[in-house]
Amino acid sequence: VVNYQTLVMGGDSPQTPLPGQLNEDILAKMTPSEALTALLTSAQADHRKCVTKALIEKEDAVDKCSLTWGNVLLRYQQFGSYRAPFDDEVAEKAYHKFWTKKRQTAADNAAF
């Protein structure tokens, strides 16, 4: 006897449940990378549930769960294309500390 839920859910490893449903208020309080991760995790969980239900009911999972798979694909693409803003505050401080007006003038007037 095959336990479809164990098969689809990835064995006995515990899934990390999201605390409640995601809504706009919760997502607005997260950083963009956290929100994208939460949305991707939620989409994956929804797809797993859909596939599990389809297998238990002996239905075609591909036809029944194509929308949830599309949502996973969309969220994964969003997650993959996001780049967090580069924080260069430390580098700017070091740059301005080194390149004083006097040093800049000396460097500009120095022969090549």
SULNOR-V529613 format. One record per pair of residues at least 24 apart in sequence whose ideal C-beta (glycine too) atoms are under 10 Angstrom apart, sorted by the first residue. I is the first residue (numbers start at 1). J is the second residue. If there is no record, write none. Layout:
i=<I | I>
j=<J | J>
//
This chain:
i=<2 | 3 | 4 | 4 | 4 | 4 | 4 | 4 | 4 | 4 | 4 | 5 | 5 | 5 | 5 | 5 | 5 | 5 | 6 | 7 | 7 | 7 | 8 | 8 | 8 | 8 | 8 | 8 | 8 | 8 | 8 | 8 | 8 | 9 | 9 | 9 | 9 | 9 | 10 | 15 | 15 | 15 | 15 | 16 | 16 | 17 | 17 | 18 | 18 | 31 | 32 | 32 | 32 | 32 | 32 | 33 | 33 | 33 | 33 | 35 | 35 | 35 | 36 | 36 | 36 | 36 | 36 | 36 | 36 | 37 | 37 | 37 | 38 | 39 | 39 | 39 | 39 | 39 | 39 | 40 | 40 | 40 | 40 | 40 | 40 | 40 | 40 | 40 | 41 | 41 | 42 | 42 | 42 | 43 | 43 | 43 | 43 | 43 | 43 | 43 | 43 | 43 | 43 | 44 | 44 | 44 | 44 | 44 | 44 | 45 | 46 | 46 | 47 | 47 | 47 | 48>
j=<55 | 56 | 51 | 52 | 53 | 54 | 55 | 56 | 57 | 58 | 61 | 48 | 49 | 51 | 52 | 53 | 55 | 56 | 52 | 51 | 52 | 55 | 47 | 48 | 49 | 50 | 51 | 52 | 53 | 54 | 55 | 56 | 61 | 45 | 48 | 49 | 51 | 52 | 48 | 41 | 44 | 45 | 48 | 41 | 45 | 41 | 45 | 42 | 45 | 84 | 78 | 82 | 83 | 84 | 85 | 79 | 82 | 83 | 84 | 78 | 79 | 82 | 75 | 76 | 78 | 79 | 80 | 81 | 82 | 75 | 79 | 82 | 75 | 71 | 74 | 75 | 76 | 78 | 79 | 71 | 72 | 74 | 75 | 76 | 77 | 78 | 79 | 80 | 75 | 79 | 71 | 72 | 75 | 68 | 69 | 70 | 71 | 72 | 73 | 74 | 75 | 76 | 79 | 68 | 69 | 71 | 72 | 75 | 76 | 72 | 71 | 72 | 71 | 72 | 73 | 72>
//
